[in-house]
Amino acid sequence: MRRKSFLIVAVLLIASLVLGACAETTEAPTEAPTAEDPWANVTPAKEIVWWHQHTGEERENAINQILSDFNSTNEWGITVTAEYAGSYNDIFQKMLPILNTPEVPDVVVGYQNQIATYQLANAMFDMNELINHPVYGLTPEEQADFFPGFFQQDVYPLFGNQRLGLAPNRSMEVMYYNMDWLRELGYDAPPTTPEEFKEMACKATQTPFSGATEGAASPIGYELSIDTSRFASWTFAFGGDMYDYTNNQFTLNSDAAVEAWTFVQSLFADGCAKLVTEDYGDQTDFGNGTLLFSIGSSSGLPYYKDAVEADGTGFEWSVGPLPHTTPDPVQNVYGASVSIPKSTPERELAAWLFIKYYTSPDVNALWAKASGYFPVRQSVAAQFQDVFEADPVYKAAFDLLPYGKFEPPVPGYDFVREDVINLVMANIVDDPTADVKALLDEANAQANQILEEQMSQLPQ
């Protein structure tokens, strides 16, 4: 774990050393900025490049349409070229050696922890410089149109509340449930509290669904996939967080986290839950009618639909918030954002103007419908009435967007997820007698050590 962290840090140190050398080769602004407004005399670059990870005919067609419309109508004569640069991880690896050089793309997609890693080398443009600009920025009304959780997600307390990205789309953790099975069990609504969830899950484990596929596995109330987003979702639902944004430390061992994971452990101890052992096995079991509850990303909605309808019969199902102890639901939202690597004022301004267009309501509606992601602007709902009517399950998920909360946007979070949280989740549910508090205490110490190692590389 330390070795992996050190390798990333080493690359970033090299990148930061390159900064001084590259400063001489980076093209200068066309005109000196004024003292009153540093952007007053900056002319946007005419040609910029956007690195993305999107594949599939619908998404590619939407990107082509968005770029065609922007390139042909924007008043500054900007032409954006989109380049598929591989997966999120591919892009991350490609970015590290070119940070603070003229070779960076002008717009890049990335998860918040990846962007935070880039910023260890002071390599990303702070959008706060433009977001409130009287000419180029977003009005207060436009900013308020973003779902609050989505809008706040790209503000980084670790870096003095710099805004290092803007969300073009998001997904969310939801609870999938079999409504027909719930009715057979004597319930007329899905659970809203952990106690109700456990009662229903345990009852389902003892009472097979009449519509289950013949020869399918034994019934089970809940299946847990070992994934840090599940850890976050259950912790949020119990009123906690994974991170203290005031003191900039992980809080994996908070009282709420201990309570949440003691609850999940009890589901396993009582035989009402089991682990997902195959890729997307929970979707398969849900579709077969042998799994009552599944918790996962809203991006899985079409796949759950396919699983339920696979045999031509299907059953009534939907999604809802995770069972929670809080007055309102708390939903884990996530997704990559678009960010601007540091280059020149001309390139940075052109990149910002494209991002502003890309996240505008009409374009956001077009992109959300083509991509299957949720839109990020609240006003887009008016353009989604046809979608809501055609897909009530999507509407049920959409209605939960105002309750979004997000995972920590900090460097090294990839290592914390894979090497710490996923491991502690498995340890908690594998042994029903394990001390949840002790396990989370140890995990939290490891997570904060990784964070400290990463942050030690910030320029002094």
matplotlib code that plots the C-alpha trace (Angstrom):
import matplotlib.pyplot as plt

x = [0.0, 2.8, 4.8, 1.8, 1.3, 5.0, 5.1, 2.3, 3.9, 7.2, 5.6, 4.0, 7.3, 8.8, 5.9, 6.3, 10.0, 9.0, 6.9, 9.9, 11.3, 8.0, 7.2, 9.6, 8.1, 4.4, 3.1, 2.5, -0.9, -1.7, -2.1, -1.3, -4.3, -5.6, -5.3, -9.1, -10.0, -7.2, -9.5, -10.5, -7.9, -7.6, -8.8, -10.0, -7.9, -9.3, -8.6, -8.8, -8.9, -11.2, -10.1, -13.0, -13.7, -17.1, -17.9, -21.1, -23.0, -25.6, -23.0, -20.6, -23.5, -24.5, -20.9, -20.7, -23.9, -22.8, -19.5, -21.0, -23.5, -20.9, -18.2, -20.6, -22.4, -20.0, -19.2, -15.5, -14.7, -13.6, -13.3, -13.3, -12.0, -13.0, -10.5, -11.3, -8.3, -9.2, -10.7, -10.6, -7.5, -5.9, -6.5, -5.1, -1.9, -1.6, -2.0, 0.6, 3.8, 2.5, 1.1, 2.3, 3.4, 1.9, 0.9, -2.0, -5.5, -7.6, -10.5, -10.1, -12.5, -11.7, -12.9, -12.4, -9.6, -7.8, -8.1, -6.9, -3.8, -3.0, -3.4, -0.6, 1.6, -0.5, -1.4, -5.2, -7.0, -9.2, -12.6, -13.4, -11.4, -14.2, -17.3, -18.5, -17.1, -19.6, -19.1, -17.9, -19.3, -22.5, -25.2, -26.3, -29.5, -27.6, -25.4, -28.4, -29.9, -27.3, -28.3, -26.5, -24.6, -23.4, -22.3, -20.4, -18.6, -15.8, -14.9, -11.8, -11.3, -7.8, -6.8, -8.4, -11.9, -10.6, -13.1, -11.3, -14.2, -17.8, -20.2, -21.8, -23.6, -24.0, -25.1, -26.4, -26.6, -30.2, -32.0, -33.6, -36.6, -39.1, -42.5, -44.5, -42.4, -42.9, -46.6, -46.5, -44.6, -47.4, -45.9, -47.4, -44.2, -40.5, -38.5, -37.5, -35.6, -32.8, -35.2, -37.8, -35.1, -33.8, -37.3, -38.2, -34.9, -35.0, -38.6, -37.8, -34.9, -37.5, -40.2, -39.4, -41.0, -43.8, -42.5, -38.9, -37.3, -37.6, -34.4, -33.0, -30.9, -32.4, -34.0, -32.0, -33.0, -29.9, -26.6, -23.7, -21.0, -17.6, -17.3, -16.4, -19.4, -21.5, -19.5, -20.1, -23.8, -24.6, -22.5, -24.4, -27.7, -26.9, -26.2, -22.4, -19.6, -16.3, -14.4, -14.0, -13.8, -12.9, -9.9, -9.2, -9.1, -10.8, -13.5, -14.1, -14.6, -17.2, -20.1, -22.4, -20.0, -19.7, -23.5, -24.0, -21.5, -22.6, -26.1, -24.8, -22.8, -26.0, -27.7, -25.0, -24.9, -28.6, -28.4, -30.4, -27.6, -24.7, -21.9, -22.1, -19.6, -19.8, -19.7, -23.2, -24.5, -26.9, -28.5, -29.0, -30.4, -32.7, -34.0, -34.5, -36.7, -34.3, -33.0, -35.4, -33.0, -30.0, -28.1, -26.1, -25.6, -28.5, -26.5, -27.6, -31.2, -31.4, -29.5, -31.8, -34.7, -33.2, -32.6, -36.3, -37.7, -35.2, -37.7, -40.6, -42.7, -41.1, -42.5, -43.1, -39.9, -38.6, -35.9, -35.9, -33.6, -31.5, -33.1, -31.9, -31.9, -31.9, -35.1, -34.5, -32.7, -29.0, -27.9, -24.4, -23.9, -20.8, -19.4, -16.5, -16.3, -14.7, -11.7, -9.2, -5.4, -3.2, -1.9, -2.3, -5.1, -6.3, -6.6, -8.1, -10.8, -11.7, -12.0, -14.2, -16.5, -17.0, -17.6, -20.2, -22.0, -21.7, -23.4, -26.1, -29.7, -30.6, -27.3, -27.4, -30.8, -29.5, -26.5, -28.4, -30.9, -28.2, -25.8, -28.2, -26.7, -28.7, -28.6, -27.0, -29.4, -32.7, -34.5, -33.9, -36.8, -39.2, -37.6, -37.8, -41.5, -41.5, -38.7, -40.6, -43.8, -42.0, -39.9, -41.4, -38.4, -36.1, -38.5, -38.3, -34.5, -34.5, -36.7, -33.9, -31.3, -31.8, -30.5, -27.1, -23.9, -20.4, -17.3, -14.0, -12.4, -8.9, -5.6, -4.8, -8.5, -8.0, -5.6, -7.9, -10.7, -8.9, -6.4, -8.3, -12.1, -12.8, -10.7, -12.3, -15.8, -14.9, -13.5, -16.6, -19.1, -16.9, -16.7, -20.0, -18.1, -15.5, -15.2, -16.5, -15.1, -11.6, -11.5, -12.7, -10.2, -7.4, -8.8, -9.1, -5.5, -4.3, -6.5, -5.1, -1.5, -2.1, -3.6, -0.6, 1.8, 0.0, -0.3, 3.3, 4.1, 2.3, 4.7, 5.8]
y = [0.0, 2.5, 1.4, 2.1, 5.5, 6.3, 5.5, 7.9, 10.6, 10.0, 10.7, 13.8, 15.0, 14.6, 16.5, 19.3, 19.6, 19.8, 22.9, 25.2, 24.0, 24.0, 27.6, 28.8, 26.8, 27.5, 30.2, 33.6, 35.4, 37.5, 40.6, 41.6, 41.3, 44.4, 45.0, 45.2, 42.1, 39.7, 38.2, 41.5, 41.3, 37.6, 36.2, 32.6, 30.1, 29.1, 25.3, 23.2, 19.4, 17.4, 14.1, 11.8, 8.1, 7.7, 4.9, 3.5, 4.8, 6.9, 8.7, 9.2, 10.7, 13.0, 14.2, 14.9, 16.8, 18.9, 19.7, 20.5, 22.9, 24.6, 24.9, 26.4, 28.9, 30.1, 33.8, 33.4, 31.1, 28.2, 24.8, 21.8, 18.5, 15.5, 12.6, 9.2, 8.7, 5.4, 4.5, 6.7, 4.9, 5.2, 8.9, 9.2, 7.4, 9.5, 12.8, 12.2, 12.6, 15.7, 17.8, 21.4, 21.0, 22.3, 18.7, 18.6, 18.5, 21.6, 19.7, 16.4, 14.0, 12.6, 11.5, 14.0, 12.0, 11.8, 15.6, 16.0, 14.0, 16.2, 19.2, 18.0, 19.3, 22.5, 21.5, 22.3, 25.5, 26.9, 27.6, 30.1, 32.6, 32.5, 31.0, 34.4, 36.5, 39.2, 38.3, 34.7, 33.2, 31.7, 33.9, 33.1, 31.7, 29.5, 28.2, 27.5, 25.4, 22.7, 20.1, 21.3, 18.1, 17.9, 21.5, 21.3, 18.0, 19.7, 22.2, 21.0, 21.9, 20.4, 23.1, 26.2, 25.5, 25.7, 24.6, 22.1, 20.7, 20.9, 18.0, 17.2, 14.1, 11.9, 8.5, 7.6, 4.6, 3.4, 0.4, -1.9, -3.9, -6.5, -5.0, -8.1, -10.2, -7.5, -7.8, -11.6, -11.0, -8.7, -5.3, -2.5, -0.4, -0.8, -0.2, 3.3, 2.4, -0.2, -2.1, -2.5, -3.5, -6.2, -7.5, -7.8, -9.2, -11.9, -12.8, -13.1, -15.5, -17.8, -17.2, -17.8, -15.5, -17.3, -15.7, -16.9, -18.6, -22.4, -24.0, -20.7, -20.3, -20.2, -16.9, -14.2, -10.8, -8.8, -9.3, -7.0, -6.3, -5.4, -1.9, 1.3, 3.1, 0.6, 1.5, 5.2, 4.6, 2.7, 5.2, 8.2, 6.5, 6.3, 10.0, 9.8, 10.7, 9.2, 12.4, 15.5, 18.4, 20.9, 19.0, 17.2, 13.7, 10.4, 9.4, 5.8, 4.9, 7.5, 6.5, 6.4, 4.2, 1.8, 1.7, 1.1, -1.7, -3.4, -3.4, -4.9, -7.4, -8.5, -9.2, -11.7, -13.1, -13.8, -15.4, -12.7, -11.4, -12.8, -11.5, -11.0, -13.7, -13.1, -10.0, -8.5, -11.6, -9.4, -8.3, -11.8, -13.0, -10.0, -10.8, -14.5, -13.5, -14.9, -11.5, -9.1, -6.1, -4.9, -1.7, -0.3, 2.4, 4.0, 3.4, -0.2, 0.6, -0.7, -3.8, -4.6, -4.0, -6.5, -9.0, -8.8, -9.1, -11.8, -14.7, -12.7, -12.6, -10.1, -8.6, -5.2, -3.6, -0.2, 1.8, 3.9, 5.5, 3.4, 2.7, 5.5, 6.8, 10.4, 12.5, 12.7, 10.2, 10.7, 9.4, 8.7, 10.5, 10.1, 10.6, 12.1, 15.8, 17.9, 19.8, 22.2, 21.5, 24.6, 25.9, 29.5, 32.0, 31.7, 27.9, 28.0, 30.6, 28.6, 25.4, 27.1, 28.5, 25.0, 23.5, 26.3, 25.3, 21.6, 21.9, 24.3, 23.1, 22.2, 20.5, 18.8, 17.4, 16.1, 14.5, 12.9, 11.3, 9.9, 8.8, 7.3, 9.4, 11.8, 15.4, 17.9, 20.8, 20.9, 22.8, 19.8, 18.0, 20.0, 18.4, 14.9, 14.4, 12.0, 10.0, 10.0, 8.8, 6.0, 4.9, 5.4, 3.7, 6.3, 9.0, 7.4, 7.6, 11.1, 12.4, 11.4, 13.7, 16.6, 14.4, 13.8, 13.4, 12.5, 10.6, 12.3, 14.2, 13.7, 12.4, 8.7, 7.8, 5.0, 3.3, 3.9, 2.3, -0.7, -1.4, -0.3, 0.0, -3.0, -5.1, -4.0, -4.5, -8.1, -8.6, -7.3, -9.5, -12.6, -12.9, -12.2, -11.9, -9.4, -6.2, -3.6, -0.6, -2.1, -2.9, 0.5, 2.2, 0.4, 1.1, 4.8, 5.0, 3.4, 5.8, 8.8, 7.6, 7.3, 10.8, 12.2, 10.6, 12.2, 15.6, 15.7, 16.3, 19.6, 22.5, 24.3]
z = [0.0, 0.9, -2.1, -4.5, -2.9, -3.2, -6.9, -7.6, -5.4, -7.2, -10.6, -9.2, -7.9, -11.3, -12.8, -10.3, -11.2, -14.8, -14.0, -13.9, -17.2, -18.9, -17.9, -20.5, -23.3, -22.5, -24.8, -23.2, -23.0, -26.1, -24.0, -20.4, -18.1, -16.5, -12.8, -12.4, -14.4, -15.3, -18.1, -19.7, -22.4, -22.8, -26.1, -26.0, -27.9, -31.2, -30.9, -27.8, -27.1, -24.7, -23.4, -22.5, -21.8, -23.5, -25.8, -27.4, -30.4, -28.5, -26.4, -29.4, -31.5, -28.6, -28.2, -32.0, -31.9, -28.9, -30.4, -33.8, -32.2, -30.0, -32.7, -35.2, -32.9, -30.2, -30.6, -29.9, -32.9, -30.6, -32.1, -29.6, -30.7, -28.6, -28.2, -26.7, -24.4, -22.8, -19.5, -16.4, -15.3, -18.7, -18.7, -15.2, -16.2, -19.3, -17.4, -14.7, -16.8, -18.8, -15.9, -16.2, -19.8, -23.0, -23.9, -21.5, -23.0, -22.4, -20.8, -19.1, -17.5, -14.1, -10.7, -7.8, -6.2, -9.5, -10.0, -6.4, -7.2, -10.1, -7.9, -5.6, -8.4, -8.6, -12.1, -12.3, -13.1, -10.3, -11.9, -9.1, -11.2, -13.8, -12.3, -10.9, -13.7, -14.9, -18.6, -18.7, -15.5, -14.2, -12.7, -9.1, -10.6, -12.9, -10.1, -7.9, -10.8, -10.2, -7.7, -4.6, -3.9, -7.4, -7.5, -4.2, -5.1, -7.1, -4.4, -2.6, 1.1, 1.0, -1.6, 0.0, -1.5, -5.1, -7.7, -9.8, -11.9, -12.8, -13.1, -16.5, -15.2, -12.1, -10.8, -7.4, -5.1, -4.8, -3.2, -5.7, -4.4, -5.6, -4.9, -5.7, -3.3, -0.6, -1.0, -0.7, 2.6, 3.8, 3.1, 1.0, 0.8, 0.8, 4.0, 5.1, 8.3, 9.0, 11.3, 8.6, 6.1, 8.3, 9.2, 5.5, 4.4, 7.0, 6.3, 2.6, 3.3, 4.9, 2.3, -1.4, -4.0, -6.0, -9.2, -8.8, -11.8, -11.5, -10.3, -9.2, -6.0, -2.5, -1.5, 0.3, 1.6, 0.7, -1.2, -0.4, -3.0, -1.6, -2.9, -1.1, -2.4, -0.4, 2.7, 2.1, 1.3, 4.5, 6.6, 5.1, 5.7, 9.4, 9.5, 9.3, 6.9, 5.8, 6.1, 8.4, 6.0, 8.7, 10.0, 6.7, 8.0, 7.3, 9.8, 8.8, 12.5, 13.4, 15.6, 12.6, 10.7, 13.6, 14.0, 10.2, 9.9, 13.1, 11.5, 8.2, 10.1, 12.0, 8.6, 7.9, 11.4, 11.2, 7.7, 6.0, 3.7, 1.7, -0.4, -4.2, -5.4, -9.2, -11.3, -11.3, -9.6, -7.6, -10.8, -11.9, -8.6, -8.5, -11.9, -11.0, -8.1, -5.4, -4.1, -2.4, -2.0, -3.9, -3.4, -6.2, -8.8, -10.7, -13.8, -13.4, -14.0, -17.6, -16.6, -13.7, -16.1, -18.6, -15.8, -14.6, -18.1, -19.3, -19.0, -20.5, -17.3, -15.0, -11.7, -10.3, -9.1, -8.4, -6.5, -3.4, -0.9, 1.4, 4.7, 6.9, 10.5, 9.4, 8.9, 5.1, 2.9, 2.4, -1.1, -2.2, -5.5, -7.7, -11.1, -13.0, -13.7, -16.4, -15.3, -16.8, -16.6, -16.3, -19.6, -20.8, -20.0, -23.6, -23.5, -19.9, -20.9, -24.0, -22.0, -19.4, -22.1, -23.5, -20.1, -19.4, -22.6, -22.0, -18.6, -19.7, -19.3, -22.9, -23.6, -20.2, -21.1, -24.4, -22.8, -19.9, -22.3, -24.5, -21.8, -19.3, -16.5, -14.4, -15.4, -13.1, -13.6, -11.7, -14.5, -16.8, -15.1, -17.3, -20.4, -18.9, -18.6, -21.5, -19.9, -16.5, -18.1, -20.0, -17.1, -13.6, -12.0, -13.5, -12.1, -8.6, -8.7, -10.2, -7.3, -4.8, -6.4, -4.0, -1.2, -2.6, -0.5, -1.9, -1.1, -0.2, -3.1, -1.8, -3.3, -2.6, -2.3, -4.8, -2.4, 0.5, -1.4, -2.7, 0.1, 3.2, 3.0, 0.7, 3.0, 6.2, 4.7, 4.0, 7.4, 9.1, 7.3, 7.2, 11.0, 12.8, 16.1, 14.8, 16.7, 14.2, 16.2, 16.4, 12.7, 11.7, 14.1, 12.3, 8.9, 9.7, 10.9, 7.6, 5.5, 7.3, 6.9, 3.1, 3.1, 5.0, 2.6, -0.3, 1.2, 2.3, -1.4, -1.6, -2.5, 0.7]

ax = plt.figure().add_subplot(projection="3d")
ax.plot(x, y, z, "-o")
ax.set_aspect("equal")
plt.show()
